């Protein structure tokens, strides 16, 4: 188990919420603690959005609960009906994430049997917990999705590199290879989530300037390219070893895949400004990619049945190489800081799709 910053911040927020509740003589303080736990979010933008949404839904929910409590007191059926109404209203407002904590407020207010002072007390307890979580999230180790994404993508790429370099030679044990692929899938899913946080931070909180938008396009393409590498692994597992092949074919595929991996590494180094200007060339790898497919197609008439499965693997490798070349062009575009691509940046941003 990894004890990240969010774990510690949740604990700090709970302590702060309990302390403030006790200082203000608000009871029961456990409501503030529960609110602080629910309200801890993985980014500053989501914390702010959650704070505003919870403020709205909690006030509306408390108002409904107060009115219902005046007429139905602590009737358990009435509590259930009010909860249903609040859930439907939250969904209508597109604030589904606030439902859990809002229902805690509703039940706590209805317990007060229509006494507005008690209802206000319980509403304020929820707001105290939400506010404590927001403040702690901003002040203590504020989330930095961009830096976290950059660090995490390096680790995931190393995993993928090892798998791709050994997949054709089949040197890795099957059990180890299977476990590593599962870790790779999990890592890519985590990267996708981290990218979503980073996109929100840049577009919604900091503003979407051209430099930031260009950077987002590059990060999105980096992620897409790694998904294409995973597709190569899946294609090899599914088709390559079931095809009619020989040692010459193995060398042919392994050599090209090694070349793609080396090129992918160079593009990552270029993005980090660790590579000389002539360290990689998208045109060269595209030409190699075309030559790889051309040679494979030349072999196809000789043994069409045996080449079908190999063609599937080759197509996945070709697409992987194509996306790496596209990534390098975007990296060059980002480093120049001006629109030198024929395709407008906005179109590129819309055209790149994640799984």
N, C-alpha and C positions, 0 to 999 in steps of 0.2 A: 504494500500500500504506500502511495506517495502522498506526503503531507505538503500540499501546495499552499500558496498564499491564500487562496480562497477558503481553505479549511480554517486557517488561523484567523482570518478576518471574520468568519462567521462566529467563532467563539468570542472574539472581541466585541462584535456587535451585540451579541446576546448579553454579555456582562454589562455593557454600556446601557442597553435598554432596561435591564433589571435595576441598575443603579439609579437611573433617572426616574423610573417609575416609583421606586421606594422613596427617593428624595421628594417627589411631588405628592407622595401619599396616595398614589393611584393603585387600586386593587381590582382584580388580581394581576400582579405583574407578569404572570406567565403568558398573558395575551401579547404583551409587548415582545417577549422573548420569541414566541412563535412567529410573530410578524417579522422580526429581524431575520429569522432563519429563512422564511419564504422570500424575503426581499433581496437577499444577497445574490447579485448577478455577475456574469463573467466579464462585463465591460462597463465602462462609465456611461456610455450612451444608453445601454439597456437598463442600468440602474436609474438613470434620470427618467427614462420613459416609464419604467415600472413604478417609480415614485408618483408620477403624475397620474397614471392610470389607476393605481391603487387609491389615490386620494379621491378620485372621482367615484369609483365604484363603491368604495367604503362609505362615502357620504350618502350616496343613493341607497345602498343596502341598509345602512343604519336608519335612514328615514323610513323606508318600507317596514323595517323591523319595529321601529318605534310606534308607527301607526297600528300595525298588526297587534303589537303587545298591548296597546290600550284597549283593544276590543276583545282579544282572545287570550290575553294573559300568557301563561306558560303552556297552553294547549299544544301538545306534541304534533298533532295533525297540522295546526296552523303554522308551526315552525317549519315543517316539511314543505308546505305549500309556498311559504315566503322564500324558502331556499330555491325552489323550482323557478319562481318568478325572477329572482336575482340572477340565477344561472342563465336564463333565457335573455335577460336584459344585457348581461355581460357579453354574451355571444353576439347579440344584435349590435352592440357597440364595438365589436371586434377586439375585445379585451379578455380573451379566454384565459390568459395567464394569471389574471387577478382573481379568478373564481374561488380558488382554495382559501385564500386569506379573507376575502370578502365574506365567505360563508361563516368563517370563524367569528367575524364581527357581528353578522346577523344573529347567530345563535346566542352570542354573549349579550347583545342588546335585548333580544326577546326574553332572555332570562330576567331582565330588569323589570318586566311586566308593565311596560309603558311609562316608567319613571324617567323623565328626560334627563335628570341629573346623572343617573346611573348609565343611561344610554350614552350620554356625552363622555362620561368617564371611560367607557369601554372603547368608544370610537377614538378618543385621544390616545389610549394605550396602543391601539393598532398603528396610529400615525407615528407615535414615538418609535416603535420598533422599525417601521419602514424608514423613517428619517435616520435612525442610528445606522442601519445597514448602508444607506446611501453615503453618509458622511465617512464611515469607516472605509468603504470601498474606494472613495476618492482620496482620502488622506493617507491610509496605510497601504503601501505597495500597490498603487493604482495599476489596473490591468493595462498591458501594452501588447495588444494583439499582433501588431506589425512585427515587433522584435521577437515575440514568441513564435510566430509563423516562420520567420526567417531561420530561427534556430532549429525548429522542428522539421522543416523541410530538408535540412541537411542530414539529419539522422535517418529520415525515411528514405531519402535518396541513396544513402549508403546501404541500407537493407536491400533496396531494389537492385542496386548495382551488383551486389554479391549474387543474388538469385539469377540475374540475367547472364552473368559471366559464367555461371556453372550449369545453366539449364540445358544447353545443347550437349555438352560433354557428359551430363548426367552424373557428375561426381559427388553430389551431395546426397546423403541418405534420404529416402523418401519421407520418413517421419519428420526429419529435421526440415526438409524442404517444405512440407505441408504446414508445419508450425510457423516457419518464417513467412510463408505466403499469407497466413492468417494474420500475423502481426503487421504485415505490409498493408493488408486491407484495412485493418483497424487504424493504422497510422494515417492512411489516406483519408479515411472518414473523419478523423480528428482534424486533419489539415483543412478539409472542406468546411468544417464547423468554425475553425479558427479564421478562415478566409471570410466567412460571413460576418464575423465580429469585426474584422479589420475593415471590411467594406462599409459597414454601418458607421464605424468611428470616423472614417475619412469623409464619407458622403454626408452624413447627418450632423455630426458634431463639429468637425473641423472645417467643413466646406470642401467642395469638390473642385479644386483648382486643376489646371491642365497637368501640372507636374504630378499631382497625386493620382489623377485619373490614368495617366500613362503608366505609373507604377502599379496601379491596380490591374491594368491589362497584362502587364508582365507577370505578376504573381498568379493571375488566373491561368495564363498560358503555361506557366511552370507546373501548376497543379494538373492541368489537362494533359500535359506531356507525360507526367508520371502515371496517370491513369492509362495512357497508351502503352507505357512500359508494362503495366500489369496485364493488359490485354495480350501482349506478346507472350508473357508467361502462361496465361490461360490457353492460348492457341497452341503453344508447344506441348503442354500437358495433354491437351485434348486430341491433337492431330499428328504431331511430329513423330512420336515413337511408334505410332500405328501405321506409318507410311512405309512404302518401299524405298529404302535409302541405302547408301553405302558410305564408306569412309570419306570418299571425295565430297559427297553431299554434306556430311557432317562438318568437314573443314570449311566448305563454302559458306554454310550458314553461320558457323561459329565465328569465322573471320569477319563477316559483315556485322554481326551483332556486337562483337568486340569494338569494331570501328564506330558504331553508333553510340555505344556506351562512353567511349573516350570523347567523342564529340559532345555528348550531353554534359559530361564533366567540365569540358572546356567552356561551354556556354555559361554554366553556373559560375565558373571562375571569372569570366568576362563580366557578368552582372555585378560581381563583388569587387570589380576593379583590381583583380589580381592577375590579369592576363595582358600580354602585350597586344597591340592593335592587330597584329597579323597572326594572332594565336589560333584563330579558327576561321573558317570560311564556309558560309551557308551554301554558296554556289557549288563548292567542291563536293560537299556531302550530298547535295541534291543530285549531282551528276553520278556519284557512286551509287546512290539509291536507284536511279534509273538503270544504271548498268547491271545492278544486282537483279532487278526484275527482268531485264532483257535477257540475261543469261539463263534465268530460270525458264522463261518462255521458250527459249531455243531448245531446251531439253524436253519440253512438254510433248511435241509430236512423237518423240522416240518412245515414250512410255506414258501415255495420257492417263491411264488408270492409276498408276503409281504416283503421279505428280499432283493429283487433286488435293490431297491433304497437305502436301508441302506448299501448294499455292495459297492455302488459307493462312499458314504460318508466315509465308513470305509477304502476303498482303498486310498482315498485322505489323511486321517489321518495317515495311515500306511506309505505312502510316505513321509509325513511331518516329522514323527518320524525318518525315515531312514536317511533323509537329516540332521537332527539335530545331529544324532549319527556320521555321516560322518564329520560334522562340528567340533565336539569335537576332532575327531582323527586328523584333520588338525591343530586345535589349539595346541594340544599336540606336533605335529610334528614341528610346528613353534616355540614353546617355547624351544624345545630341540635343535633346530638349526642344525639338522643333518638328513640324509635320513634314517629313521627307518621304513617307510612305505614299504610294498611290492611293491606297484605301484610307479614307478618313478614319480617325481614331474612334469616333463614335460608332461607326459601323463595325470596326474590329471588336469593340467592347460588347456589342450585341451578338456578334457572330460566334464568340467563344462560348461554349456550353460545357458545364461540368456534368458528371454523372449524377 
